[in-house]
Amino acid sequence: MGHTEPAIRQAGRGTAADRRGAVVAALMLAMALAALDSTIVSTAVPQIVGDLGGFSVFSWLFSGYLLAVTVTLPVYGKLSDTLGRKPVLVAGAALFLVGSLLCAAAWNMTALIAFRIVQGLGGGALQGTVQTLAADLYPLEERPKIQARLSTVWAVSAIAGPALGGLLAAYADWRWIFLVNLPIGSAALWLIVRHLREPHRERAARPRIDWAGALAVFACAGALLTAVVQGGVAWPWLSAPSLALFGAGVALLALVVVVERRAAEPIIPGWVWRRRTIAAVNLALGALGLLMVAPSVFLPTYAQAVLGLAPVAAGFVLSVWTLTWPLSAALSQHVYRRIGFRNTAMLGIGTAALLLFAFPFLPYPGAAWQPTVLMLALGAALGLFQLPLIVGVQSTVGWSERGTATASVLFCRQTGQTLGASLFGAVANGVLAARLGGAGDLDSVTRGLDAGTAPETTRRAIAAAVHAVYVGAGCAAALAFAVLLVLAPRRFPVLKE
């Protein structure tokens, strides 16, 4: 028996092909749920706050969901290796739909935030298990096809999500933003339950699940990521809440190490970091999460405040990278088949570093087409970087380890994004304060100005702050390049299928 097997029983060629097509459709629907939910809420915040109140804590609608997704990824990855992909995906999708229904029924902001966290607990299963099943369904030479389809789902969602959220909030009711998940998720669930047939595998009569480790990992990651997300925002970095969360996180980290060393089947097994290939990809994709914050968070502010664009036009400048990213990812197979996974990824991230470092050299104030061209090229470079690493890692492990390996790289990317939002926010605010003599942070300054009539000193200060963030993102890209050069093997140890 090979190291990987199709996730569809061969009950006849036509039947197997039909089943696989149905399962792929279900995976794309499930990925659309997770992708849309990260963008569709943003444009409806004014209506939600106007109805429920709670403006001071509305940011937790996003950070609470993100934290729940991130901290559950390792847990779901191990469970999918232990129990199978289907039960984990079904349970995650069901939990996501329950959370969506509860969000639509929320009576105040506190309840809505709590129910968004429930959504996130299901979203972690959707993201990790969908990516793992994509590798189960296709052999190595065909995996770029399914990964490109999933990347396209993310791209379409990034563009359509804000527009759909705005339309529903303006012409229907913001609660429909969550109710629209129900028919999509129900269709995905029905297809998975009906068509996904995992092959029989030898398992222990009672699989040993490291529930103590899962709880410890969940608590540790939750404490540390909450401290990072809220530090410098909800409270000062050196305040009692911040220090308490960091202290609790470090103590829980020590507990995780102790529990995982004693566990027969640990949630985060040591081989995830002992194998050079997986460790290098984990670190490189963590750097990817870090650098993605620069364009996705700060470019719209730059486009409106410095270039004087309207919000819709500013959103377009950002969204163009979602056009070239999946296209480049789909074509990357022609590159890595010639020069290997590592060298292809290094080519992509090296190009991305040069593009990020070039951003501060754009003329001031400049024209909209200039950052747009940079973003088009950046999307192409990152598509060439990310997909070969994910496909490469999945191809170095067998079925029983693939869920854990996939979850580890996704967890590192998500953690990098969380750290990047906090780190680059501090960098931007520091530069802005230095330029304006301590007059507020980036959020307060940009909220209080009209891009067309902004004082010249303020516009230049914002430009300098965003330039500093892009330099930091370029350093993160250079770090990813160095990690792959030093740690990753020249040829990934791909298993025969």
N, C-alpha and C positions, 0 to 999 in steps of 0.2 A: 504494500500500500504506500502511495506517495505521501509526501509531507503535507500536501494540501489536497482537499477534495471539494468537488462542487457541492453547493448547499442545496442542490435539487436532486432528488432521486431520479435515476434514469429509468423511467417507466415507458420508454419509447422516445425516439428522437424528437418527434414533433411535440409530444407532451412536455418533455424536459425543456425544449426551447420556449414553448408557450409559458411554462411556469416561470422560467427565468425572466422573461420579458415582463410578466406581471409583478414579480418581486422587485425588479429594477424600477418599475413605475411606482411601487410602494415606497422604495427607498428615496426616490426623488420627491415624492409627496411629503415624506417624513422630514427630509432635509429642508424642504420649503417651509414647513412649520417652524423649525428652529431658526432658519435664516430670516424669515419675515418677522418673527417676534422680536428680533434684535433691532429692527428699524421702524416697524409700523407704528410703534407707540410714540416715537419722538415728536411727530408733528401734531399729536393730539393732546400734548401736555397742557396747553392753555385751557382747553375744554374740560379736561379731567380735573385740573386744579380749581377751575371755576365752579364745578359741580360738587366736588368733595372737599375742597380746601386742602390744607397741608402743604402749602408752597415750600415751607422750610425743609421738608423731608422728601420732596418729590424725586430727588436724584436717586433715592433708594429703589424706585421703580426699575431702574437700569442696573445699579450696582448690586442690588439684592438678587436679581435674576442671574447676573453674571457670576456672582459668588457661588450660587447654588449649582450652576452648570459646572463650574471649574472644580469645586471640591468633590463632586460625585464622579467625575470622569475616571479616576483610577479604580474606584469601587466597581463601577459598571463594567470596566474592562476585564477585571478579574472574574466577576460573576459570569460574564459571557463565555469565558474560557472554561469555567467550572460547570455551569448549568446549560450552556448552549446560547446561541444568539437569539433565537426566537422568543423564549420566555422573557429575556431581558428587554428586547425591543417592544414586545407587546405590553409589558408592565410599564415601561417608560412612556410609551405613547398614551396609554390609558391615564397615567398620572398627569401627563401634560394636558390632556383634554379636561380632566377634572379641575385642574388648576385654572384653565381657561374659562370654564363655566363659573367657577367661584369668582374669578376676576370680574366677569360681566355682572355678577350680583353684588359686588362690593358696595358697602354702605358708607365707608369713609376711607381716608388715605391709608390709615394703619392696616385696615383689612385688605385693601388692594395690594399693598406691599407684601403682606404675609402670603397672599394668594399668588403673587408673582414669584415668590420663592418656591411655592409648590410647583408652579410651572417649570422653574429652573431645575428642580429635582428630577422632573421627567425629561427636560431638555438635555441633561447630561447623558441619559441613556440614548436619546435620539442621535446626538452627534457622534459619540464614540462607536456605537453599534452599527450605525449606517456605514461608516467608513470601514469597519472591520468586515461586514458582510460584502461590501463591494469587492474586497480582496478575495473573499471566499468564493464568490460567484465566477470570477474570471481568472484564467491563468495569467502569468506574468506579462506575456506579449500583448494581452488584451486589456490589461488594467487601466492604461491611460484613457481608454474609451469611457469607462464608467466614471473615472475620476474627473474627466473633462465634463461629463454631463452634470455631475454634482457641483463642479465649479461654476457651471453655467447657471444652475439653480441659485447659487449664492449671488452671482452677478445680477440676475434678473430681480432677485429679491431686494438687493441693495438699491436698485433704481426704482422699482415699483412700490416697495414698502412705504417710504415716506409719502408718496403721492396717494396711495390707497388709504393710509391712515388719515391724511388730511381730508380726503373726500368723505370718508365715513363719519369723521368727527363733524364736518361742516354740514352735510346734507342728511345724515341719519342720526346716529348717536355714538359717542365714543365707546359704548359697551359692545357695539358690533365689531370693534377691532379684535375683541377676544372671541365673540361668537362665531366669527368667520372661520376660526380654527376647527370648529366642530365637524362640518362636512368634509373638510380636507383630511383631518385626522381620522375620521371614521372610515373614509375610503382607503386610507393607508392601512389601517388596522384590518379591515376586511380582506384586503389583498394578501397581507402577511399571514393571517390565520388560515386563509384558504389555500395559498399556493406555496408557502415556504415549507419545504420538507427537508430537514437536516438529516444527513446520513447517520446511521447508528454508530455510536462510538462506545468503546469500552470505558465505563466509568465505575467508580466505587458505588456500592449499594447505597451508601449515605455520603455524598460528597461533603468533604470537610471545608466549611466556609469560615473564613477568619473574620467573624463579626466584630470581635474586640478590636482587631486591626482596622477594620472599616470605620468603626466609630472614632477611633483615635485619629486616623487620617482626616476624617471629616472635621473633627473638632480643631485639630492643629491647623489645617489649611484655612478653615473658616476664621479662626482668631487672627492669623497672620495677614490674610488678605483683607479682612475688615480693617485692621490697623493701617494697612497701606492705603486702602481706598479712602478712608475717612481722615487719616492724618493730614493736617494742614488744611482741611476743608471744614469738617464738622467741629474739630478741636485742634489746638496747636500740637505740633509734633512732640513736644516735651511735656505735654499735659498729663494728668493722672490717667484719663481713659486710654491715651495712646500707649503710655508706658505699661499699663496693666495688660492691655491686649498683647503687646510684644512679649511681655514676661510670660503670660499664659501660653502664647504660641511656642516660645522656646521650651518651656516645661513640657508641653504636649509633644513637641518634636522629640525630646528625649524619651518620652513614653512610647511614641511610635517605634523608635529604634528598638527598644526593649521588647515590645510586643511582637514586632515583625520578626525579630531574631528567634523567638520561641515558637512562632506559628509554623504548623506543618505546611500550610498553603498560604503564605502571606499575601496580603492585598498588593503590596508593592515589593515584589521579590528582588533580591539583590542583583540578579543577573541583568536587570534593566540598566544598571549603571556599571556593571562589570564588563559588559560587552562593548568594545570600542565603538562599533558601528552605531548602536542604539544610543549610547551616551553622547556621542558627537552630534547625532541628529537632534536629540533632546535639547542640547545647548544651542545648536544653530537655530532651531525653530523657536526657542525661547527668545533669542535675539530678533527673530522675525516679528514675533508679537510685540516686542519693544519698539521696533522701528515703524511698525504700521500705525502707531499712535500719531506720529508726526503729520502725515497727510490726512488721516481720517478725522482727527480732532481739530487740528490747527489750520489746515488749509482753507476751510470755509470762512473762518474768521479773517484770514489774510485776504481772501477774495473780496469780502464785503467791505472791510475797513480800509484796506490799502488800495485795492483795484477799483473800489466803488461799485461793485456788481450787486444786483438784486439777489435775494436769497435763492431763487430758483436757478439763476445763472451760476451762482457760487456752488450750488449743489452739483451742477453739471460738470464744472471743472474737476470736482472730486470724483464723480462717478465714472469718468472716462477710463480710469484704470481697471474697472470691472469689465470693460470690453476686451482689453488686450490680455488680461490675466488668464481667463479660461482658454483663449485661443492659443496663447503661448504654452500653456500646460498641455493642451491636446497635441501640440507639435513637438513637445519635449522628448517624446519617445524616439524620434528620429535622431536626436542628438545623443541621448544617453546610451543608445545601442551602439554608437560609434566610440564614444569617449568615456562611458561609464557614468554611474549615478553621481559620484563625488565630483568629478570634474565638471559635469553639467551644472550641478548646483553651485559650484564655485564660480563658474562663468556668469550665472544669473546674479548671484549676490555681489560679485565684484562689480558688475555693471550697475546694480542698484546703488552701491556705495558711491560710485562716481556721480550718478544722477542726483543723489541726496546732497552730496557736497557741492554740486553745481547750483542748487537752488538759491543760496545767498548771493550768487553772482548775477542773478537776474536784474535787469535795470529797474530803477525806482522811478515812478510807481509801476511802470511797465504796462504791457497789454495782456488781456486775458488769454490769448493764444499761447503765450510763453509757458506759464505753469501747466496749461492743458497738454502741450506737447511733452513736457517732462513727465506728467502723470501717465500718459499713454505709454511712454517708454518704460516707466517704472513698473507698471502692471505687467508688461511683457517680461521684464527681467525677473520679477518675483514669481511669475508662473513657471519660468525656467528653473527657479530655485526650489520652490516648495514641493511640487509634485514628484520630481525624481527622488527626493528624500523620503517622502511618505511611501511611495511604491517600493523603494529600495529596502526600507526597514521591514515592511510587511513581507517582503520576499526572502528575508533572512531567517524567518521563524516559521514553525509549523502551526497547524490549526490551534493546538492547545495553548499557544503562547501569543497568538496574533492579537487577540483582544487586549491583553495587557500591554503589548508593545505599542499598538495603535493609540490606546488611551494615554500612554506615557508621553508621546510626542504631542498629542493634542492638549494635554494638561500643561505641558511646558509652554506651548504657544499661548494658551489662555493666560497663564501666570505672567508671561512676558508682557502681554497687553495690559494687565492690571498694574504691574510695576511701572510700565511706561507712562500710563496716564498720570500716575502720581509723580514720577520723576520729572517728566517733561513739563508738567504743570508747574512744579516748583522752579524749574529753569526759566520758563516763560515769565512767571510772576517776578522772579528775581531781576531779570533783564528789564522788564517794564518798570519796576520800582526804581531801579538805578537811573533809567532814562527820564522818568517823570518826577523824580524826587520823592519816591514813596507814596505816590498818589494812587493807591488801590491796586487790585490785581487785574489780570487779563479779562476775567469774566465781567467784573463790575465796570471796567472801562469800556468794553465793547457793547455792553447792554445800554450804556448811557450815551452813546454817540450815534449820530446819523452819518453813514459812510460818505455821503456827498458833501457834508459840511463839517467834517471832522477837522480839528486844528492840525496843522502840518506836523507839529511836534508829537502829537498823539499818534498820527498815522506812521511816522517814522519809528516811534517807539514800538508800536505793534509789529512793524516789519522787522525790526531788530530782534524782537522776542521770538518770532516765528523762525527767523534765520538761525537763531541759536538752537532751537529745537531740531531743525533739519540737520545741523551739524552734529548734534547728539545722535540723531537717527543714522547718519552716515557712519559714525563711530560704531554703533551697534551692528551695522552691516559689515564693517571691516572686522569686527570681532567674530562674527559668524564665519567669515571667510577664513580667518586664522584658525578657528576651531576645526573646521573641515580639513584644512591643510595639515594641521599637526596631529589631530586625533583620529580622523576618519581614515580607514584603509583605502588605498587607491582603488581596489576592486571590492565591492561588497560581497560577503560570503553568501551568495544566493543559493538556496536549497533547490535541489531538483524536484520537479513536480510530477 
